[in-house]
Amino acid sequence: MLAGDLTTALVYVTPAGGAVATAVAPIGLRDPDAGTVTFTTSLGFGQKLERIRENPKVALVYHAREHGFCDRPLYVVVQGIAEFTIEPDQQLLDEVVKPAATRHLGPPKSGRLFWDRWLREYYADRIPVEVSVERITVWPDLEARGEPTVHGSTRPGEAPPQDPPKKGTAPRVPVERAARRLAKLPHSLLAFTEADGFPTAVPVDLGEGASDGIRMTSAPGLIPPGGRRAGILSHSYHPKLIGLEARQHTGWVEADSDGATYSPHTEQGFKAPANKTVLLFFNGLLAKRGLKKAHREGRLEKAAGTAAAS
């Protein structure tokens, strides 16, 4: 799975002690001898690097087998400490990342008149993020039922409930609309922070929305009792990640004996074109805009300082 899954969920911790899950393409990057797994992200995309800089405890959740090179029905959570540098290593990108990406995603788009310049930020400014593995937890099926097998450090005890947000726990976005959008996507994960500070994510089945939130169920024992800050990722994808769609929320989950209720506080999402040429055009545009914004807001300078210090 570490070598073959097309997509995985990266989970990182928020400043308030919650967790966010986002889909990434690990493209099989791992080093069993060094005990590391690696994923890449663009300097121009999102706040992932900033959040990882602030708290390097992350998880990679291998939860879906479609369109990859492995068909074993296991649910795997890899937790560890992430480290990166914002100066891309061109030799690493050319000799390691590019062949791995080609195997999983197809050959890169190229052309001196347009594509090489347009996709420079998307391809050349990719940052390998190396995760030194602390623990790997393996469940026997993709619904994470039964007792898991643990490799590495011992799993922590049950995470205690968290203090509610100062603004309250009630939903802050239209719940029924959020539930409808999430229901269209086949893979749904609930992300939260465990007792030892590492984030994790568990598979959930999402129900309808009501005034107090979205009902959800999971395999017994996966969602700790009580209330806590949590994120939701629901997504779908196709071969070579063409035509992918994702919805993300941050919010509050309250677990009880019959399941849990999720109150969404923020929302974002995207639906990528099903055409590779159109997809790469918009990837290039988003990477350029994101990189300019990151420079303007000083995020890269902050990340560089912390990454160098680590």
C-alpha positions in Angstrom: 0.0 0.0 0.0 2.8 2.4 0.8 4.2 1.8 -2.6 1.0 1.5 -4.6 -1.9 3.7 -3.3 -2.7 6.5 -5.7 -4.0 8.8 -3.0 -3.8 9.1 0.8 -5.1 11.5 3.4 -2.6 13.8 5.0 -3.7 14.8 8.5 -2.1 17.7 10.4 -2.9 19.5 13.7 -4.5 23.0 13.8 -3.4 25.7 16.3 -6.6 25.1 18.3 -5.9 21.4 18.8 -8.1 20.1 16.1 -7.1 18.3 12.9 -7.4 18.8 9.1 -7.4 16.1 6.5 -6.5 16.7 2.9 -5.9 14.4 0.0 -2.4 14.0 -1.3 -0.6 11.8 -3.8 2.2 9.9 -2.0 3.4 8.3 -5.4 5.0 5.5 -3.5 7.9 7.5 -1.9 9.2 5.6 1.1 12.5 4.3 2.6 12.0 1.2 4.7 15.6 1.2 5.9 15.4 4.8 7.1 11.9 4.4 8.5 10.4 7.2 6.4 7.6 7.9 4.0 7.4 11.0 1.8 4.8 13.1 0.1 5.2 16.2 -2.0 3.3 19.5 -2.1 3.6 22.7 -4.0 4.9 25.9 -2.5 1.9 27.5 -4.0 -0.9 25.4 -2.5 -2.6 26.0 0.8 -1.4 26.3 4.3 -0.1 22.8 4.8 3.5 23.8 5.2 2.7 26.5 7.6 0.7 24.2 9.8 3.3 21.5 9.6 6.0 24.0 10.5 4.0 24.9 13.7 3.4 21.3 14.6 5.3 18.6 12.7 3.2 15.7 14.1 1.3 14.3 11.1 -0.5 11.2 9.8 -0.8 9.7 6.4 -4.0 7.6 6.1 -4.1 4.9 3.5 -7.8 4.3 3.1 -8.7 3.7 -0.6 -7.4 1.3 -3.2 -8.9 2.5 -6.5 -6.6 3.0 -9.5 -3.4 2.1 -7.6 -1.1 -0.9 -7.6 -2.4 -2.7 -4.4 -5.7 -4.4 -3.7 -5.2 -5.6 -0.1 -8.3 -4.3 1.9 -6.4 -2.9 4.8 -6.8 0.5 6.6 -3.4 1.9 7.5 -2.5 5.0 9.6 1.1 6.1 9.5 2.0 8.7 12.2 5.3 10.5 12.5 7.3 13.7 12.5 7.5 15.7 9.3 10.5 17.6 8.1 11.1 19.7 5.0 13.1 22.4 3.3 11.5 25.0 1.1 14.5 24.9 -1.3 13.6 22.3 -3.9 16.4 19.7 -4.6 16.4 19.5 -8.4 18.3 16.3 -8.5 15.8 14.6 -6.1 12.9 16.0 -8.1 14.5 14.7 -11.4 15.8 11.4 -10.3 13.3 10.3 -7.7 10.1 12.3 -7.7 9.6 12.6 -11.4 9.8 8.8 -12.2 7.6 8.0 -9.2 5.0 10.6 -10.3 5.1 9.3 -13.9 4.3 5.8 -12.7 1.3 6.9 -10.7 0.0 10.0 -12.5 1.3 9.6 -16.1 4.1 11.6 -17.9 4.3 15.3 -17.1 3.1 17.8 -19.6 5.9 19.6 -21.4 6.6 22.1 -24.1 9.0 25.0 -24.3 6.6 27.4 -25.9 4.0 27.2 -23.1 3.8 24.3 -20.7 7.3 24.4 -19.3 6.8 28.0 -18.2 3.1 27.6 -17.2 3.8 24.6 -14.9 7.1 25.7 -13.5 5.7 26.5 -10.1 3.6 23.3 -10.1 6.4 20.9 -11.1 9.7 22.6 -10.2 8.6 24.1 -6.8 7.3 20.9 -5.3 8.5 20.3 -1.8 9.2 16.8 -0.6 8.0 16.4 3.0 9.7 13.5 4.8 7.9 11.8 7.7 10.0 9.9 10.2 7.6 7.1 11.2 6.7 6.7 14.9 3.8 4.3 14.6 1.9 2.3 11.9 -1.5 1.0 12.8 -3.2 -1.5 10.6 -6.8 -2.6 10.6 -7.9 -5.8 8.7 -10.4 -4.0 6.5 -11.1 -0.6 5.0 -13.8 0.1 7.5 -11.2 -0.2 10.3 -13.2 -2.9 12.2 -11.7 -5.3 14.7 -8.4 -5.1 16.6 -5.6 -3.3 14.8 -2.0 -4.4 14.6 0.5 -1.8 15.8 4.1 -1.4 14.7 6.3 1.1 16.5 5.3 3.1 19.6 2.3 1.9 21.6 -1.0 3.5 20.8 -2.1 6.1 23.4 -5.1 5.7 25.6 -8.5 7.2 24.9 -8.3 10.9 24.1 -10.1 13.0 26.7 -12.8 15.4 25.6 -11.7 18.9 24.6 -12.9 22.3 25.9 -15.6 23.7 23.5 -14.7 26.7 21.3 -15.4 30.2 22.7 -17.9 30.8 19.9 -19.8 27.6 20.8 -20.1 24.3 19.1 -23.3 24.9 17.0 -23.0 24.6 13.2 -21.8 27.8 11.4 -22.5 26.7 7.8 -25.7 25.4 6.3 -25.9 21.8 7.6 -28.3 20.3 5.1 -26.4 21.7 2.1 -23.1 20.4 3.6 -24.6 16.9 4.2 -25.9 16.7 0.6 -22.5 17.6 -0.9 -20.7 15.1 1.3 -23.1 12.3 0.6 -22.2 12.4 -3.1 -18.6 11.4 -2.4 -17.6 7.7 -1.7 -14.7 8.2 0.8 -15.3 10.1 4.1 -12.8 10.5 7.0 -13.1 12.1 10.4 -9.8 13.7 11.6 -9.0 14.5 15.2 -6.0 14.6 17.6 -5.2 11.6 19.8 -4.1 11.7 23.4 -0.4 11.8 22.5 -0.8 14.8 20.2 -0.6 12.9 16.9 -3.5 13.4 14.5 -5.4 10.5 13.0 -8.4 9.9 10.8 -11.1 7.2 10.8 -13.6 6.1 8.2 -17.1 7.3 8.8 -20.6 6.9 7.2 -22.3 10.3 7.0 -26.1 10.7 7.4 -28.5 13.5 6.8 -28.1 17.0 8.2 -30.3 18.4 11.0 -30.3 21.6 13.0 -27.6 20.3 15.4 -25.3 18.8 12.8 -24.6 15.8 10.6 -25.1 12.3 12.1 -22.3 9.8 11.5 -21.4 6.3 12.4 -18.2 4.3 12.4 -16.8 1.0 13.5 -17.1 0.6 17.3 -14.4 2.4 19.3 -13.0 4.5 16.5 -14.5 7.9 17.6 -13.6 8.7 21.3 -16.5 9.7 23.5 -17.3 13.3 24.3 -16.7 16.4 22.3 -13.6 17.6 20.4 -12.5 19.7 17.4 -12.4 17.6 14.2 -12.2 17.8 10.5 -14.0 16.0 7.7 -12.6 15.0 4.3 -14.9 13.5 1.7 -13.5 12.9 -1.8 -13.6 10.9 -5.0 -10.9 10.4 -7.7 -10.3 8.7 -11.0 -7.2 7.1 -12.7 -4.1 9.3 -12.5 -6.2 11.7 -10.2 -8.0 13.2 -13.2 -11.5 14.4 -12.3 -11.1 14.4 -8.6 -13.5 16.1 -6.2 -13.1 16.9 -2.5 -15.1 18.6 0.3 -13.4 19.6 3.6 -14.8 20.9 6.9 -13.5 21.9 10.3 -15.8 21.8 13.2 -16.9 20.0 16.4 -17.8 16.3 16.8 -19.8 15.0 19.8 -19.8 11.2 20.2 -22.4 9.1 22.0 -23.4 5.5 22.3 -25.2 5.5 18.9 -22.6 7.3 16.8 -21.7 11.0 16.6 -23.0 14.4 15.5 -20.7 16.7 13.5 -21.2 20.4 13.6 -19.4 22.0 10.6 -17.8 25.4 11.3 -16.0 26.1 8.0 -16.2 24.5 4.6 -14.2 24.4 1.3 -14.1 22.2 -1.7 -13.2 21.8 -5.3 -14.1 19.7 -8.3 -11.3 19.2 -10.9 -11.9 18.9 -14.6 -12.0 15.4 -16.0 -9.7 16.5 -18.9 -6.0 16.3 -18.1 -5.0 19.2 -20.2 -7.6 21.5 -18.6 -6.7 20.1 -15.2 -3.0 20.9 -15.6 -3.9 24.4 -16.9 -5.8 25.2 -13.7 -3.1 23.5 -11.5 -0.5 25.8 -13.0 -2.7 28.8 -12.5 -3.5 27.9 -8.8 0.2 27.2 -8.1 1.3 30.6 -9.5 -1.4 32.5 -7.6 -0.7 30.5 -4.4 3.0 31.0 -4.6 2.6 34.8 -5.0 0.3 34.9 -2.1 2.6 32.9 0.1 5.5 35.3 -0.7 3.2 38.3 -0.1 2.1 37.0 3.3 5.6 35.9 4.4 4.6 32.2 4.8 7.6 30.9 3.0 10.0 33.0 5.0 8.5 31.7 8.3 8.6 28.1 7.0 12.2 28.5 5.9 13.3 29.7 9.4 11.6 26.9 11.3 12.7 24.2 8.8 16.3 25.4 9.0 16.1 25.4 12.8 14.8 21.8 12.9 
